[in-house]
């Protein structure tokens, strides 16, 4: 509970105190459930092709999810695969098939649903295939990490970027836009255009490689001309 409190506190402080980082709202997890009121059993909806999906057409607010308190007979928890809770929510089951929508958490590796009264776990799911954030402290856009889905790696005031991400930021003037949604997914206003020599424009190298032999022959011609003029003057 203490870890969850500090994680929630971090999210709230981050969202309110860092307006210079413009990000879009996160995608959402949609969980398909089924409740049989005759047996009082909650299960995943067997008629659904996928029990859990990530929907890009919905944008549940992480801020509201963290701040708003809920109550219900069941508790849904997300954890990072190391038994550290990321977020949780209480809810009540609806009769028959129903869907539960929550914000998308890129660090979530497991989903667990338990009864509130007995704390007995009744449902679980592996979310590893949905994870886009490895939590290694390095912002890696090439691995689909952004300030939108990987706050821990890409949502700091002074991010540590991978070489590929540095290259993308340089080429896009410090602003990366999702080609599909056209929304800003990563923006670093303090990013300086310092590019390693290995990342310099190859076109520049190509131009130098073309002009080098021309310059050489011009210098050679000039040298021959100077020698010729001197010999001609000497022979006189």
C-alpha positions in Angstrom: 0.0 0.0 0.0 2.9 2.4 0.8 4.5 1.8 -2.6 1.1 2.4 -4.3 0.7 5.7 -2.3 4.1 7.0 -3.4 3.5 6.0 -7.0 0.2 7.8 -7.0 1.7 10.8 -5.3 4.4 10.9 -8.0 1.8 10.8 -10.8 -0.2 13.6 -9.3 2.8 15.9 -8.7 4.2 15.1 -12.1 1.0 15.9 -14.0 0.5 19.2 -12.2 4.0 20.4 -12.0 5.5 19.8 -15.4 3.3 21.5 -18.0 6.2 22.1 -20.3 6.1 18.5 -21.3 3.1 18.2 -23.6 1.7 14.7 -23.8 -1.5 13.1 -25.0 -3.8 11.2 -22.7 -2.9 7.5 -22.3 -4.7 4.7 -24.1 -7.0 2.4 -22.1 -7.2 -1.2 -21.0 -10.5 -2.8 -21.7 -11.3 -5.9 -19.7 -14.2 -8.1 -20.8 -15.9 -9.7 -17.8 -19.0 -11.8 -17.1 -20.9 -12.1 -13.9 -23.4 -14.9 -13.3 -25.7 -13.6 -10.5 -27.2 -17.1 -10.0 -23.9 -18.5 -9.0 -22.3 -15.2 -8.0 -19.2 -16.1 -10.1 -17.2 -13.5 -11.8 -15.1 -14.6 -14.9 -13.7 -13.4 -18.1 -16.3 -13.2 -20.9 -16.0 -16.4 -22.9 -17.8 -14.9 -25.8 -15.1 -12.2 -26.2 -12.3 -12.9 -28.6 -9.8 -11.2 -26.3 -10.2 -10.9 -22.5 -8.0 -7.7 -22.4 -7.2 -5.2 -25.2 -5.5 -1.8 -25.4 -7.9 0.6 -27.0 -6.4 3.7 -28.7 -9.8 5.3 -29.2 -10.5 5.9 -25.5 -8.4 8.1 -23.2 -9.3 7.5 -19.6 -7.4 10.0 -17.4 -4.6 8.5 -15.3 -4.9 11.6 -13.1 -8.6 11.0 -12.3 -8.0 7.3 -11.9 -5.3 7.9 -9.3 -7.2 10.7 -7.4 -10.8 9.5 -7.5 -11.6 6.9 -4.8 -13.9 4.0 -5.7 -15.8 1.3 -3.8 -17.1 -2.1 -4.8 -17.1 -5.8 -4.1 -14.1 -6.5 -6.2 -10.6 -5.1 -6.5 -8.6 -5.0 -9.7 -4.8 -4.5 -9.3 -1.9 -4.0 -11.7 1.6 -4.9 -10.7 5.0 -4.7 -12.4 5.8 -8.4 -12.3 7.8 -8.1 -9.1 4.8 -8.0 -6.7 5.0 -4.2 -6.7 1.6 -2.7 -7.1 1.2 0.0 -9.8 -2.4 0.9 -9.4 -5.7 -0.6 -8.2 -9.4 0.1 -8.4 -12.6 -1.2 -6.7 -15.6 -2.0 -8.8 -19.0 -3.8 -8.7 -19.9 -6.5 -11.1 -22.8 -6.0 -13.6 -25.1 -8.9 -14.4 -24.1 -10.7 -17.5 -21.3 -9.5 -19.8 -19.8 -6.1 -19.1 -16.5 -4.2 -19.8 -14.3 -2.6 -17.3 -12.1 0.3 -18.6 -9.0 1.6 -16.9 -6.0 3.8 -18.1 -3.2 1.9 -19.8 -0.1 1.3 -17.6 3.0 0.5 -19.7 4.8 -1.0 -16.8 2.0 -3.4 -15.9 3.0 -7.0 -16.3 0.1 -8.6 -14.4 -3.6 -8.0 -13.8 -5.3 -9.5 -10.7 -8.9 -9.4 -9.6 -9.8 -10.5 -6.1 -12.9 -10.4 -3.8 -12.8 -7.5 -1.5 -14.4 -9.3 1.5 -12.2 -12.4 1.5 -9.2 -10.9 -0.5 -9.3 -14.2 -2.5 -7.8 -13.9 -6.0 -10.3 -15.1 -8.5 -8.9 -13.9 -11.9 -5.5 -13.0 -13.3 -3.9 -12.2 -16.6 -0.4 -11.8 -18.1 0.0 -8.3 -19.6 3.6 -8.6 -20.7 2.6 -8.4 -24.4 1.1 -5.0 -23.8 4.1 -3.6 -21.9 6.0 -0.8 -23.8 8.1 0.4 -20.9 11.1 -1.5 -19.4 11.8 1.0 -16.6 15.5 1.1 -17.1 15.8 4.8 -16.8 16.6 5.4 -20.5 14.0 6.9 -22.8 13.9 4.7 -25.9 11.4 5.9 -28.5 12.5 3.2 -30.9 11.1 0.7 -28.4 7.7 2.6 -28.3 8.5 4.4 -25.0 7.2 7.9 -24.8 6.3 10.5 -22.2 2.7 9.2 -22.7 3.2 5.6 -21.8 6.5 5.5 -20.0 6.7 8.3 -17.5 9.5 6.8 -15.4 11.9 6.7 -18.4 10.6 9.6 -20.6 8.8 11.9 -18.2 11.7 13.4 -16.3 12.9 17.0 -16.5 16.3 15.7 -17.5 15.8 12.5 -19.4 18.5 10.1 -20.4 18.0 9.2 -24.1 19.2 6.3 -26.2 21.3 7.2 -29.2 18.4 6.4 -31.6 16.1 8.7 -29.6 18.7 11.5 -29.6 18.8 11.2 -33.4 15.0 11.4 -33.7 14.8 14.4 -31.3 17.6 16.2 -33.3 15.9 15.6 -36.6 12.5 16.7 -35.3 13.7 19.8 -33.3 13.1 18.2 -29.9 9.5 17.3 -30.6 8.3 13.8 -31.6 4.8 13.4 -33.1 2.8 10.2 -33.4 2.4 9.8 -37.2 -1.1 8.2 -36.7 -2.7 10.5 -34.1 -0.6 13.6 -34.9 -0.3 14.1 -31.2 3.0 15.1 -29.4 4.2 12.0 -27.6 7.6 13.4 -26.5 8.8 16.9 -26.3 12.0 18.1 -24.6 12.3 21.9 -24.7 15.8 21.7 -23.1 17.1 19.3 -25.7 20.3 20.7 -27.2 21.3 19.9 -30.8 24.5 18.1 -30.0 24.9 15.2 -32.3 27.7 12.6 -32.2 30.0 12.5 -35.2 28.6 9.2 -36.1 25.1 10.8 -36.5 26.2 13.7 -38.7 24.4 14.1 -42.0 25.7 11.6 -44.4 24.9 14.0 -47.3 27.6 16.3 -45.9 30.2 13.6 -46.0 29.1 12.7 -49.5 29.5 16.3 -50.7 33.0 16.4 -49.2 33.9 13.1 -50.9 32.8 14.5 -54.3 34.7 17.8 -54.0 37.9 16.3 -52.6 39.3 14.9 -55.9 38.3 18.1 -57.7 40.2 20.2 -55.2 43.2 17.9 -55.5 43.4 18.2 -59.3 43.0 22.0 -59.1 45.9 22.2 -56.6 48.0 19.9 -58.8 47.2 22.0 -61.9 48.1 25.2 -60.0 51.4 23.6 -58.9 52.3 22.5 -62.4 51.4 25.9 -63.8 53.7 27.7 -61.2 56.6 25.3 -62.0 56.1 25.9 -65.7 56.1 29.6 -65.4 59.3 29.6 -63.3 61.1 27.3 -65.8 60.1 29.5 -68.7 61.4 32.6 -66.9 64.7 30.8 -66.1 65.3 29.7 -69.7 65.1 33.3 -70.9 
